[in-house]
């Protein structure tokens, strides 16, 4: 995989949007270190000029998503585990719980596919079963 990549992230919350995923596409950087995949990219907030820097660290058993900027959070996804964290937003802080039911990582020469299925609760109240799909592809030079 090349260093310069295109990052496509699709998210779905089953109880809330039914089958209408939210999709973000961005350019980013990829590297592999100690058998872990690192993807770095920026996200723009809707209706704002604020930028959030995102880092995804993917290994066989765990995927971390770290966001810093307008939104701040460090989400840890581990199959069969529940992890709790605080999601800091411009509108206030939320305590979120993440119960990961599936992690799948598929590697190809110029493509990396990540799939995460998890249950989400906010302030100890179940919100939805969710899915995140990430497709990272080498950019054409």
Secondary structure by P-SEA (a helix, b strand, c coil): cccbbbbbbbbbbccccccbbbbbbbbbcccccccbbbbbbccccccccbbbbbbbbbcccbbbbbbcccbbbbbbbbccbbbbbbbbccccccbbbbbbcbbbbbbcccbbbbbbbbbbbccccccccbbbbbbbbbccc
